[in-house]
Amino acid sequence: MRKILLLALSSIMLIACQKEAVYTHFESLPGTWSADSTLVFHPVLSDSINEYQVLINIRHTDRYPYQNLWLFVDIQQDTVLLRRDTIEAQMANERGEWYGKGMSQYTLPLLYLENEILTQGKYTLTIQQGMRTEKLPGITEVGVKVEIRDYGKE
């Protein structure tokens, strides 16, 4: 009985701590990710009172040849560039063990923005790979997830 109660409380805590996703979208890549290929995402935010967090999700296979991945990320609201960032994602440890979850395809979530106050409106988020190779194998999809932080649920 004690184990069942503990399991039920744990499940409730996990559900209560989740953030509400207001945008989720993945772009598929055809075998390789070209250096000149820009992935474009268009989140629309309708609430400017709350804080948001933005995650970039990388899906890859064992064909990915590197331990890390460099990304160039731009965020625009309408036509105004809000920020431009270069991000290094650690994909695997020194032994070549992937950090992402999965078996033949791995998903690695990267926290890009945390507790960011974004105003209501249309955004454009662009992502390019920044590795020193023209054709990058093994990356199958890149996604963006925008979550609203709800202090009442934490």
N, C-alpha and C positions, 0 to 999 in steps of 0.2 A: 504494500500500500504506500509506503514511504517513497519507493522508487517511482511509482506512477505519479505521485504528487510532485516530486522533484522534476520529472520529465515534463509534466504539464506546465509547471512554473517556468522552466527553461524555455519552452516553446513560446509561451506568452511574452517573455522578455525579448526573445529574438524578433517576434513580430512587432512588438511595441517600439523597438529601436530602429526599425527600417525607415528609410526616407521615402517620400512619395516621388516617383519618377514622373516628370512632366514632359520629357522628351527622351526617346530612345530610337536610334537608327544605326544600321550597319551598312557599310559599302563593301561589296565583294571585289576581290582583286583576281584578275585572270592569270593565275600561275606565278607571275612576278609583279613586283611593284616598281615601276619605272621612276627614275629620279625626277622626271618632268611631269609625273602624274599627280594632280592635286585632288584630294578627296574633299567634297564640300557637304556641309551639314547646315540645315536651316531651322534651328529651334525658334519657336515663338513663345514668349513668356507673357502671361496675362496678369501676373501679380507682382507688384514691385515692393511689397511690404516685407516679404520674407527674404532670407538668405538662401543662396543656392550653392550646390557643389556640382562640379562638372567632372565626369570621369571619361577617360579615353580607354576603350577596350581593344586590345590587340589579340586577334586569333591567328595562330600559326601552327605549323607542323614541324616535324623533326628535320625537314629540309632547310629550315632557317639556320644559316651557317655561323651566326655570331652570338656572343654572350650578351650584347647590348643592342639597342636600337635608338638612333637619334631621330627626333621629329621636329619639324618646323610648324608651329601652330599660330594662326592669326585669328583674332575675334573682331568682327565688325558689327556695329549696330547701324542699320541702314547703310550709309556710305562712309561712316566714320570708323577708322581703325582704332579700336580700344586698347589692344595690346598685341604684341608679337613676342613669342617665346620660342626658345630652343630647349627641348626636353630630352634627357637621356633616360631611357627605360632599361633597367636591368632585367634581361630575359632569362638568364641562367646563372648558376653559381660557377665557381672555378672548376668543378667536376663535370660540368655540362648538364646538370640537372635543372630542368625547367622550373621557373617560379610559378607559371600559370597552372591553372587547374585543367585536367583532362587527361586523355590517354593517347589518342593518335592526333587529336587537335587540341591545342591548349588555349585557354583564354586568360589573359593577364589584364586585370583592371588597373589603370593608372589614375591616381587622384590628381587632376590637373588644377582645379580651383576648389577651394574650400571656404565655406562661410562668406561667399562673395555676394554683395548686394548688387543685383542687376536690375535695371529699370524695365518696365513693361515695354515690349516691342519685339520686332523681328531681328534676329541675329544671323550672321553667317560665320561659321567656324570652318576654317580650311586647315588641312593637315597634309604635309609632304614628308616623305622619308628623307632623312639627311645623312644617309650613309655614303661612303665613298665608292659606291658601285652603281652603275647605270641601271642594272636589272637586279632587284633584290628578291631572291626566291624564298618561299616558305611562309610568307605572310598571306593569309587567305582572306581576312576581313579586318576592317577597322571600324569601330563604332564609337558613338558619342552618347552619353547618358547624362541628362540634366535632372538633378533631384532638388526638390524644395526641402529646406530644413524646417521641420515642424517641432518647435520646442515643447509643445504639449505632449508629444509622443515619446520623448526621451526621458 
